[in-house]
């Protein structure tokens, strides 16, 4: 039994040694091909006067930091490129060779591509340079590298935060025109998102990969573009923007149920809610760019501010109506009526006088505290009717209790139906 195990181990070691030796021989063959007649400055199809076709693929590891203030987003991705190079084809190369040698990367021809709409880019070096060159037996080359990029994304914020955006990612040839280099997307799934990739404020609705063409004065260059159709998640803004402002507007309506004489309370409530909604609006605008058009959040905050301000104006008008005294009460300059052609002097002591006099409540504990000017025929009783101006003031408060909520509900109906359509 022991002898059998030893024989198997020796066979295994011999097989491993043979494989390592075969790989070493194949690497030496590659070195020989590169030193023989290989020119890294020439395209693989340069001798045929044809454009070299390079198939590209993007694998997105992370997608986020989408900022409306700076109009950009960050991506961590793998760029995979495949092309056919007959110069590295050899009959003795029997398996794919995966190499991470920077010198080999410099020695072979590679498509010189760049990202036209990238604002910043970093090549990953931890813990080794994140680059891979795979040489297949049939001469197919796979070139893969990992990059961290910041792409620009020109956003239309007219429906913010109920908007949808389309952010692009462009890959183009830098030095080779379409006569020398042709970029094409991989046939199946050219843009792949990492498993479990999620963004905090957006949802990826669709990814569309298409071709484009960069035209300059010196020539036309092949170009690829990937479009990411993003829909903003409104949950964050519902909690942070919409619900607080709705509560502030509703709180401003509390003043309609307060007594008209509560001037300090109603004034404080109106001013406080106005300042609160203004502060909320300023906090939202601080994280947005200064665009020249009106955004959906501007319409919302402006309308909420108008409702709070109108509630404060309503109290001002109601308070004015309440304190306004009837003209006939204080019209003391009215001439006395004549009886039989003679003026009759009416004394304020006469109980049957028709002239309005001011009735004062002399004692603080009097049950008629707060009564208003009446005629001598009227007494300070709780059953007496109020003057017309005070009745109108209270009527305005009663109407406001229904008109303000109804108008705000109609505004919400039109707002959400328009911006969510």
Secondary structure, 3 states (H helix, E strand, C coil): CHHHHHHHHHHHHHHHHHHHHHHHHHHHHHHHHHHHCCCCCCCCCHHHCCCEEEEEEEEEEEEEEEECCCCEEEEEEEEEEEEECHHHCCCCCCCCEEECCHHHHHHCCCCCEECCCEEEEEECCCCCCCEEEEECCCCEEEEEEEEEEEEECCCCCCCCCCCEEEEEEEEEECCCCCCCEEEEECCCCCEEECCCCCCCCEEEEEEEEEEEEEEECCEEEEEEEEEEEEEECCHHHHHHHHHHHHHHHHHHHHHHHCCCCCHHHHHHHHHHHHHHHHHHHHHHHCCCCCCCCCCHHHHHHHHHHHHHHHHHHHHHHHHHHHHCCCCCCCCCCCCCCEECCEECCCCCCCCCCCCEECCCCCCCCCCCCCCCCEECCCCCCCCCCCCHHHHHHHHHHHHHHHHHHHHHHHHHHHHHHHHCC
